[in-house]
Amino acid sequence: MNDHELEKLNNIRYKYTDKLKKFNLFFMLDSELFLANDKWKRSDDKFKFLSNNAKILLIARRKSNDDYIGIVFQDNEIKYIILIHGWEGGSYTIINIYNSFDKLLEDEKCFN
C-alpha cells in the first residue's frame, strides 16, 4: 500500500470506527490488511464492470463470520467500497458494491 492509499484508509478509519461497531465489524490492523484478489480467486460473475486489475484492499471484517469490507482502488483512487464474503474454498463472493462508505452503512440488510 502506498502512502496516498494509507492516508485515505486512515481517514476512513477515523470517520467510521464507531459506526461499524453497531454491525459487529472492526477495522483490521495494518499488519492484517491484504488484497482479496491476491489471496483468493473471485467466485462469481456479478458486477462484471469491476476491472480484474482493480486492487481490493480488505480493511474491516465481521468478528463472527467471513464478511469483509474492502476498498477498490484503481489508479490510486478509491472507486468503490465493496462487501465480500471470503474463505469459500480459497475464493470470495461479492455481496455488493457501493459508491461510498455511507451508502454501505445505509444498507443494513447486508449486515443481518
C-alpha positions as CSV (number, residue, x, y, z in Angstrom):
1,M,0.0,0.0,0.0
2,N,1.4,3.4,-0.9
3,D,1.3,6.5,1.3
4,H,-1.6,8.0,-0.6
5,E,-3.7,4.9,-0.1
6,L,-2.7,4.6,3.5
7,E,-3.8,8.2,4.1
8,K,-7.2,7.6,2.6
9,L,-7.6,4.4,4.7
10,N,-6.7,6.3,7.9
11,N,-9.3,9.0,7.1
12,I,-11.9,6.3,6.7
13,R,-10.9,4.6,9.9
14,Y,-11.2,7.9,11.8
15,K,-14.6,8.7,10.5
16,Y,-16.3,5.3,10.6
17,T,-14.9,3.3,13.5
18,D,-17.9,3.8,15.8
19,K,-20.5,3.3,13.1
20,L,-19.0,-0.1,12.2
21,K,-19.2,-1.4,15.7
22,K,-23.1,-1.5,15.6
23,F,-22.7,-4.1,12.8
24,N,-20.0,-6.1,14.8
25,L,-17.5,-5.0,12.2
26,F,-14.0,-3.9,13.1
27,F,-11.2,-2.3,11.1
28,M,-8.2,-4.6,10.8
29,L,-4.7,-3.6,11.9
30,D,-2.3,-2.5,9.3
31,S,-0.4,-5.9,9.7
32,E,-3.7,-7.8,8.9
33,L,-4.6,-5.9,5.7
34,F,-4.4,-7.8,2.4
35,L,-5.6,-7.7,-1.1
36,A,-8.5,-10.0,-1.7
37,N,-7.6,-10.5,-5.3
38,D,-4.1,-11.5,-4.4
39,K,-5.1,-14.1,-1.8
40,W,-8.4,-15.5,-3.3
41,K,-10.0,-16.1,-6.7
42,R,-13.3,-14.4,-7.4
43,S,-16.1,-17.0,-7.4
44,D,-18.8,-15.1,-9.2
45,D,-19.5,-13.1,-12.4
46,K,-21.6,-10.5,-10.5
47,F,-20.5,-6.9,-11.1
48,K,-18.6,-7.6,-14.3
49,F,-17.9,-3.8,-14.7
50,L,-15.3,-4.2,-11.8
51,S,-12.0,-4.3,-13.5
52,N,-9.9,-7.5,-13.0
53,N,-6.9,-5.4,-12.3
54,A,-8.5,-3.3,-9.6
55,K,-6.9,-3.7,-6.2
56,I,-9.4,-4.8,-3.5
57,L,-7.9,-3.9,-0.1
58,L,-9.7,-5.6,2.7
59,I,-9.9,-3.2,5.7
60,A,-12.6,-4.4,8.0
61,R,-14.2,-7.7,8.9
62,R,-17.1,-9.0,11.0
63,K,-15.8,-10.9,14.0
64,S,-18.4,-13.7,13.8
65,N,-18.0,-14.7,10.1
66,D,-16.1,-14.1,6.9
67,D,-17.7,-10.9,5.7
68,Y,-15.2,-8.2,4.8
69,I,-15.4,-4.6,3.7
70,G,-12.8,-3.6,1.1
71,I,-11.8,-0.5,-0.8
72,V,-11.5,-0.9,-4.5
73,F,-8.5,1.2,-5.7
74,Q,-7.9,2.0,-9.4
75,D,-5.3,4.5,-10.4
76,N,-4.5,5.3,-6.8
77,E,-8.1,6.5,-6.2
78,I,-10.9,4.9,-4.2
79,K,-13.5,3.8,-6.8
80,Y,-15.9,1.8,-4.7
81,I,-16.5,0.3,-1.3
82,I,-17.1,-3.4,-1.5
83,L,-18.7,-6.0,0.7
84,I,-17.5,-9.6,0.2
85,H,-17.7,-13.0,1.7
86,G,-14.3,-14.7,1.7
87,W,-12.7,-18.0,2.6
88,E,-15.0,-20.2,0.5
89,G,-12.6,-22.7,-0.8
90,G,-9.9,-20.1,-1.5
91,S,-12.3,-17.7,-3.2
92,Y,-14.5,-14.7,-2.5
93,T,-18.0,-13.7,-3.5
94,I,-19.0,-10.1,-3.9
95,I,-22.1,-9.3,-1.9
96,N,-22.5,-5.7,-3.0
97,I,-20.6,-2.7,-4.3
98,Y,-21.2,0.9,-3.1
99,N,-20.2,4.3,-4.2
100,S,-19.3,5.5,-0.7
101,F,-18.8,4.2,2.8
102,D,-22.0,6.0,3.9
103,K,-24.0,4.1,1.2
104,L,-22.7,0.8,2.6
105,L,-23.7,1.7,6.1
106,E,-27.2,2.7,5.0
107,D,-27.7,-0.8,3.5
108,E,-28.3,-2.5,6.9
109,K,-29.9,-5.6,5.3
110,C,-26.3,-6.6,4.2
111,F,-25.3,-6.9,7.8
112,N,-28.2,-9.1,9.1
